[in-house]
């Protein structure tokens, strides 16, 4: 029940209530039918005893008429008697047969509302018809149940109509979650749903403002960084020492690459970003990754050539960042190898002190900054998610092994 939607819960609730009403109605109908039969039997039994008893006293016509009125009976016209007897013989149903030592009484049923009572007590031979007044109990009961069902349906419809804006609200929030930043949530009433809609709309506008501020800051920051780097790169050309000149040129180029990577990260983490998928060989990506490294002297590459569909530039950044981490926080050489369709980056060093998920969040704590693995793995994890892969980690024989896993592999991520 915890995972069921509100709309489905209301459907179930009202369905149960409707079924309950129908069952109650059928039970009442069955109970009323049994009660009616018992009451009818008691009535005919009382008529039998009262009329036969009265006939033994040789009553006057007035006394008989009073008795008939008491039990809602009426003598059958003698002219119609032959026809009625013929009808009783053809299709009559005996529903009561009783009497006393002084006489007998039988009740014949021709239809639901037409019942004849034949009383035989010498010298009397009477044919009476039951003229009970209409009983509106059933009609009242059916009307009451129908009214309850109608009221239930009206409440059901009113609740569903009241919840309808939630569906629209959900669709608008989904649009925003899928990258449509221009969503504007409106609701004309100031009820609970209206307050929720307004809160979401305020949150969306606030997020848009933050996003715009962040984008402006990133553009300004990268522009301001590129200016001194460009000036430094020009100044380096004036140095005569070629060795020093080469080192400085490489340093300035690396700064430019870092700024480009930062811009790439900003692009990757935006909601509207779509990777440029290509069908290419792994060694092409590895070559691209090694070009991004400051140095690949202590890198051992042991990969089996196989094809993959991915974004070449982004996957190269992932591999480069994992190798960089291996150099920064490991000891000695870093190994890049393949294990079937898993890419592994292996370095010797101490194991991670926290689960991998701790390091794939952008660092905000001094502990993360001092331990490293913070922003680098955050970039790696975000890119891999965009490319349909996931980041794995295990510690084995004194080695940290970071793995690039296809998303369908259910490998334990430590």
Beta strands, then each sheet from edge to edge (+ up, - down):
strand 1: 73-75
strand 2: 93-100
strand 3: 103-111
strand 4: 114-121
strand 5: 124-130
strand 6: 278-281
strand 7: 299-302
strand 8: 307-310
strand 9: 331-339
strand 10: 342-348
strand 11: 389-396
strand 12: 399-406
sheet 1: 1+ 5- 4+ 3- 2+
sheet 2: 6+ 8-
sheet 3: 7+ 9+ 10- 12+ 11-
end
